[in-house]
Amino acid sequence: MRTLELLAPARNLECGIAAIDHGADAVYIGARRFGARAAAGNSVDDIARLCDYAHRYGARVYVTVNTIVFDDELADTRRLLEQLHACGADAVLVQDMAVMRMAQHIGLAVHASTQTDNRTACKVRWLAGQGFSRVVLARELSVDEIADIHRQVPDTELEVFVHGALCVSYSGLCYASQHCFGRSANRGECAQFCRMKFDLLDADGKALERQSRYYLSLKDMNQSRHLDELIEAGATSFKIEGRLKDAAYVKNVTAAYSQLLDRYVARHADACCRASRGHCSYTFTPDLNRTFNRGYTTYFLHGRQSQIASFDTPKAVGEYVGTVKEIRGASFTVAGVAAFANGDGLCFVNAQHQLEGFRVNRVEGNRLFPQKMPAGLRPGLRLYRNNDQEMERLLSKPSSERKIDVTMSLRPVASGFELQMGDAVATIDAPHQQAEKDQRANIVHQLTKLGGTPFRCTEVVLPDHFHWFIPSSLLAELRRKVVETALSGCFYSRNTLFPHEKQLVSIGETYRNSYLFNVSNAEARRFYEEQGIHTEPAYELQTPGERLIMQCRHCLRYALGYCVKHGGRRPEWREPLSLRLGDGRRFRLEFDCKHCQMNVYADE
């Protein structure tokens, strides 16, 4: 029986609880330090509270300790790992091999973060050989590539991203933020270089387009229509990106994917099940179009495709709601079927290829009255809603209830009575006193009062000819005892270290630049030396210079229609091309057609 896990992000305790309540089988959360989203740190006490809550449902909590660590931080990192183990964390996500060794020594299960650049079966096998129980695959992989990795390394859990923002560079191999702003993405401080506007220049410094564009800004991933393919390819954990997103986003996206997984499990009940327990009832209809998004793409799921980037804007575009039909004075009408609410935020791409937004002040059917009429609004333009007031209102309230359906069985024993609920059993000492009238209705009423617990009783089973009187107070005590027993761990067992034998498995083709191993401390360097791998200090420890700062599967040649390999026109420009920021800094592009990727170099 395969277990399928929906893994949701938690910016904080509130978001983590919301994720569990809306159907997540696991959540990932950052601690105060050493997580790849420095702005989303949490206290160990809050992580402990989240563990307690998640474990009620057999759900897991994974903590991101996936930055590179400097020598003077190793002692603090060890203390954090010890605290996380003590508070009940199920695993830690790791990039730095020194952190991996410390976590394993403490007794924590380790998952290989996507920051370790996991895109080949060779790399996954190597990581498994070091004791990683799970590997988070690169977002860029196709379903066929995922299936091939699973075939070659069938005993290692594979985690794949299914929704959310996309990094344009292979994760762990982006140094643009460090190079430009002294903020390392491998230290959790990404400055979102890829969301900036650039000029595209040829070798002579001539701009290839008349205006600056967001050439490296990608749309958001959405694999909601392809979960079946990912499951059948061998993935077992399906990850939603978004540790900086708010609770409303987490609720809507988690609920949408949870329902999709439930439908798959219902169709394949003999072969798979969810990784946690409980059924969710929602007060809203989940809709991925009605939440933050930059437009959606399946990225490279079925190979290279066009329109994965959003050249016009790096901001949220949202849900398509219709076209502008008629403009009259301070209002306009919309051709479409969407319903609007006062306060909705709408946007459109104007004639200058810029995103223009406005707030709706008043709604009269399909006639909208903006607070201020946008200058670029024209009949025929496509309208999008990037702030949905009705959805925000629904999600600002309690919007889901998660309950574990249980059956209770009550029977007499020598000293009194025994109550079983799932695997939990409780007894109470009481005399066997004959009842003067049928007690079944009162017994069912008392035992099923489970309102403040994660449980919902669907049936109370009593032996035939049950005719004993049990006071309501004793029934309530018996119910309380069996619930306490169930909450103490009957639905949860902690992850254990991945059983493995340390082996010198070859990592295969090494990086052309050994700083790409991201070695930032002596312990990590020693680890690689034991593997027979030469490394140089991490990019963050080197002086600036002309270096490879991004490796991207996204390719501007292809996106602009000039990839001959895929049927495009032969380029008319003289290469190398370069990207230029508004402050004049340039970044040389290298088109590595052999590996079908685009490399970005800092041009000093």
Secondary structure as UniProt FT lines:
FT   STRAND          2..10
FT   HELIX           13..21
FT   TURN            22..23
FT   STRAND          26..30
FT   TURN            38..39
FT   HELIX           44..55
FT   TURN            56..58
FT   STRAND          60..65
FT   HELIX           71..73
FT   HELIX           74..87
FT   STRAND          91..94
FT   HELIX           97..106
FT   STRAND          110..112
FT   HELIX           114..116
FT   HELIX           121..129
FT   TURN            130..131
FT   STRAND          134..136
FT   TURN            139..140
FT   HELIX           143..152
FT   TURN            154..155
FT   STRAND          157..164
FT   TURN            171..172
FT   HELIX           176..181
FT   HELIX           185..187
FT   HELIX           193..195
FT   STRAND          198..201
FT   TURN            203..204
FT   TURN            215..216
FT   STRAND          220..222
FT   TURN            224..225
FT   HELIX           227..233
FT   STRAND          237..240
FT   TURN            243..244
FT   HELIX           247..267
FT   TURN            268..271
FT   STRAND          272..274
FT   STRAND          279..282
FT   HELIX           288..290
FT   STRAND          296..297
FT   TURN            299..302
FT   TURN            311..312
FT   STRAND          319..328
FT   TURN            329..330
FT   STRAND          331..335
FT   TURN            342..343
FT   STRAND          345..349
FT   TURN            351..352
FT   STRAND          355..364
FT   TURN            365..366
FT   STRAND          367..370
FT   TURN            375..376
FT   TURN            379..380
FT   STRAND          382..387
FT   HELIX           389..395
FT   STRAND          400..413
FT   TURN            414..415
FT   STRAND          416..421
FT   TURN            422..423
FT   STRAND          424..429
FT   STRAND          433..434
FT   HELIX           440..447
FT   TURN            451..452
FT   STRAND          455..461
FT   TURN            464..465
FT   STRAND          468..469
FT   HELIX           472..485
FT   HELIX           486..490
FT   HELIX           514..517
FT   HELIX           522..530
FT   TURN            531..532
FT   HELIX           539..541
FT   STRAND          548..552
FT   HELIX           556..559
FT   TURN            560..561
FT   HELIX           564..566
FT   STRAND          578..580
FT   TURN            582..583
FT   STRAND          586..592
FT   TURN            593..596
FT   STRAND          597..602
//
